Amino acid sequence: MRSKNTKLIFIVTLLTVAAVVYFIVNNKKSKQSFTVENTAPTFKKEGELSFISKVDNETITVIDIEVADNDQKTAQGLMYRSSMPMNAGMLFLMPREDIQGFWMRNTYIPLDMIFVNSNKEIVTIHANTTPMNENSYISTAPALYVVEVNAGYCNKNNIKEGDKIDFTINK
């Protein structure tokens, strides 16, 4: 009789542990997908930005831009997005020209970060930044604007430091 009770207790305990583990794992997964689904904005075209060659002042390429023009949008940036259209990017309008630093916290896609001064001249490019990284990517000179595009975009389009930008915002 005692061995039947011991086996029964063992089986009930094992099933209870399995049910608890199952609940914890599935609850954690649903919370993660809930967080990403509810905080992951989709790209919204708010203007266009041109990259202009320092050599001949000709347009190199044009992208659609989403604009981060306040503290909340700047803090959110491109976090939680799983993709961005190929010829698109985000333009950050900083409150003052200064040394700027950005990170890749909660950013799932690799980016090229382009720092631009008040004369709209590119002063620093950090190409192929590492997703989900909290290291700071710092401008090498004061910048008033920051442009983020998909990683490899600068190399593919031969965008270099010294080139310029120009943009229009549809707001």
C-alpha positions, 0 to 999 in steps of 0.5 A: 500500500505504501509503495502505491501511495509513493508512486501516486505522490511522485506522479502527481508531483511530477505532473504539477511541476511539468504544468508549472514549468509549462505555464511559466514558459508560455506566459513568458513567451506571450509577454514577450510577443505582447511587448514587441507587438505593442511597442513596435511601430511601423515605418511612417513616411514623414519626408524625404532626405537626399545625400549630396556628393561633396565632389560634384554637389550632385544627389547620390541617393534619396530616402524616405524618412521618419522624423524624431523631433521630440524627446519621446521619439528620439528615445524610441528611435528604431527600437523593437522594429524587425525591419525597415524599408530598404530606401528609408531611414530615421532623421533625428533633429537634435535640440542643439549641435553637440557631440552626440551619442547613440546606442542600439539598445532594443534595436533588432536591425543593424544600422549605419548611423550618420552624424551631421553638423548644422551645415548639413555636412556628414561628420561621422559615419558608424557603419554596420552597428551591432543590434541589441548593443549598449555601447555608445556610437559617438560623433567625432565632431558636433552634430545637429542631425543624426540619420539612421539607415539600414546597415550597408546603405552608406557603403552600397551608395558610396556615402562618405564623411564630408558629403551633405544631406538635405531634407524636406519634412511633410508635417 
